[in-house]
Amino acid sequence: MNHPPPIRLFSQPIPKPELAALFGNPPARMLKFVVDLERRRIAIGGELHADGEALLIDEGSQQSALWGGNYHPAVGEGECIQYTSMINIRPSQGNPSMVVQSPEIRARMRELVHVLVGRGEPLA
């Protein structure tokens, strides 16, 4: 049985060997992530987006700045991010579903994930 990778926090681009190690061997199909759009940090790995969210809050993030998704390697820039997570259900912030609705928030998430994690390129 594969165990989920530990949750790691990054504010600088993840070195490719470290990213590959997070995906494991054999590599997982995707990793869960939570981004802090204000502090420009990412929690990546783990079993639940809520765990990454809790870790970032413990580190000083504001819940309103945190958005979750999934990162898929080796599928290209346009397909590498899914903007879906239970933590995204926030009617008070205009997001009533698990999927991030705001094009602005999606663009900010995409830019940060592309800088810190990658653009959907292969791991090796």
N, C-alpha and C positions, 0 to 999 in steps of 0.2 A: 504494500500500500504506500502510495506517495504521500508524504506529509507536505502541507503548504510551507513555502519558504518563510523564514522569519521576516518580520516587518523591519525595513531599514528606512532611515530618514536621509534625504539628500537635499542640499541646496546648491550643489555644483554638479556638472554633468557626470553621470555614472560611467566609470571606465568600462569599456566593453567586456573585459574578462570578468569583472564584478557583476555586470548585468547577466552575462551567461551563467554565472554561478547561481544567481538568484533564480533563474529559470530551472536549474537542476539538471540532472542526468538520469534518465532521459528528460529532455526539456518539457516543461509544462506548455500548454497551448497559449496561455495568457497569464498575466499577473494583474492582481487588483491594485489600484492606486487611489490615493486621496491627495489632491493638491490644495495648498494654501495659496490662494491667488494674491493675497496681500503680502505675505512674507516670502513668496516665491520658493516654497519648499514642497517636497513630495514625500509621502510615506508610501512605500511600494512593497508588495509581498503580503503574506498572511492569508488567513482564511476568510475574514470578513472585512468589508470596508469600514464597518463601525470600529474595528480594532485600530486601523490606521487613523481614523478620525480621533479616537480617544488618545492615541499617542501624540498626535499633533496638538490637541488641546492641552495635554499635560505639559507640552513644551512651550506653551504660551500662545497658541493660535486661537483665533476667534472662530466659533462654529459657523458663523455667517459667511466666512471666507473660504470654507472647505467644501470641495465638490469631488465626488467619486466617479471612477470609471474603470475600464479594463484596457490593458495594453497588450497588443498582439504583435509579435515580431514576424519578420519575413513576409509581410503581406502588403507592404508599400505604405506610403505616406497618407493616402486617402482612406485606408481601411484599418490602420493600426490602433485607433482609439474608439472604444465604445463609451458613450457618455451615460451609462446606466448604473445606478446604485440605489439601494434603499435610502442611503443618507441624503440623497438629492430631493426627497419628498419634502418640500418646504412651501406650502401654500402662502405663508407669510412673506416669502420672498418671490412670489409669483411663479413658483415651480411646483405644481400640484402632482407631478408624476415622478417615477424613478429616473426618467430620461431628462437630461438638462434641456430645457426649452429655449433659453435665451441664446441667440446667435452670438452676442457679445461674450457671455460667459464661456460658451463653447470655444470661441476664438482664443480667449485668454488661456483656457485649459490646454488647447492644442499647442499654442506657442510655448507654454511652459514644459509640457511633456516632450515636445520636439527638442527643446534645449537640454533638458535634464536626462531624458531616457533615450530618445531616438525618434526616427521617422519611419519606423516599420521595416528597417533593414534586417537582413539575416543576422543571427547572433554570432556566427563564425566568420 
